[in-house]
Amino acid sequence: MKYLLIILLLVTATLHAQQPSLAISVEGRIKNPKTLSLEILKKFTLHTIDSLQIYNHQMIPKSMPRNIKGVLLKEVLKEIEFDAETPTVLSQYYIVCTATDNYKVVFSWNELFNSPAGDKILLVIGKNGMSAEQDKDGIMLVSPSDSATGRRYVKELSKIIIQRVN
C-alpha cells in the first residue's frame, strides 16, 4: 500500500508538471488586473514567422522553432489600462514577463510602443505545427529582433507585471 501511494504521488506530480501554461496574469501598475487565457489571445490578429533561430548569449544556435504563430505583445497590452497619471510618465514604465520557473525578461514601455522592436515581439500560441495546448512550452514569448534571441525566449509564460521606475 505504501508503495502504491508513492507511485500515485509521483504520477500525479509528473502529470501536473507536464501541463503547459495556458493563461497569463497581468498585474502591477494597472487599473484592473487581468488573466489572459489562450482563448482570449486567439481573438487578436495572428502573426506568423516561418522560422526563428534561437541563439544563446554566446551566439550559439540552440533551436529553430518553425511555423510560429502569435499575437503582438503590444497589441495585448493596449487592452490594459496602465495606472499612469499622464501619458508622459509611460516612458518610466517597464514590463516584466515571467515564466512558470521564474525566468524573467524585461521590456521598456518605449521599446514596445515607440520602436520597431514592438512590431515583432510575440506572445506565441503555436509553433512547429502544434498549438500551445499541445506544446509542452505552453504560451511563449519571443523577441525576433534581438541578436541573442534565446535571452528573451520565454517558455511557459505565466505572468506579466507592469512596473514603474521609482
HELIX and SHEET records of a PDB file:
HELIX    1   1 LYS A    2  ALA A   17  1                                  16    
HELIX    2   2 LEU A   38  LEU A   41  1                                   4    
HELIX    3   3 LEU A   73  LEU A   77  1                                   5    
HELIX    4   4 PRO A   87  GLN A   92  5                                   6    
HELIX    5   5 TRP A  109  PHE A  113  1                                   5    
HELIX    6   6 PRO A  116  ASP A  119  5                                   4    
HELIX    7   7 THR A  149  ARG A  152  5                                   4    
SHEET    1   A 5 LYS A  34  SER A  37  0                                        
SHEET    2   A 5 ALA A  23  GLY A  28 -1                                        
SHEET    3   A 5 LEU A 157  ARG A 164  1                                        
SHEET    4   A 5 TYR A  93  ALA A  99 -1                                        
SHEET    5   A 5 LYS A 104  SER A 108 -1                                        
SHEET    1   B 4 HIS A  47  SER A  51  0                                        
SHEET    2   B 4 ARG A  66  LEU A  72 -1                                        
SHEET    3   B 4 LEU A 122  LYS A 127 -1                                        
SHEET    4   B 4 MET A 130  SER A 131 -1                                        
SHEET    1   C 4 HIS A  47  SER A  51  0                                        
SHEET    2   C 4 ARG A  66  LEU A  72 -1                                        
SHEET    3   C 4 LEU A 122  LYS A 127 -1                                        
SHEET    4   C 4 MET A 140  VAL A 142 -1                                        
SHEET    1   D 2 ILE A  54  TYR A  55  0                                        
SHEET    2   D 2 PRO A  61  SER A  63 -1                                        
END                                                                             
